[in-house]
Amino acid sequence: MTSAENRTTVVDVEGMTCGHCVEAVTRELEAVSGVTAVSVQLEAGGVSPVTVITDAPVDDGELRAAVDEAGYRVAGVRH
């Protein structure tokens, strides 16, 4: 799965508290063009790091919009 073409971005998401939250954020991020995998480390009540793997550059704004669409807030984006 790992190749020179894959890019990793960590989106720090606030407000997730349960598995349903994880599913909602994962579903919205997976719908973004170029996203090949999403992995969430749930920190209930805190900031949860969400690792997003893409096969092409993806604009941070698209990732932020996907999290917003799921009903959560982005605390930061790290590359």
Secondary structure by P-SEA (a helix, b strand, c coil): cccccbbbbbbbbcccccaaaaaaaaaaaaacccccccccccccccbbbbbbbbcccccaaaaaaaaaaaccccccccc
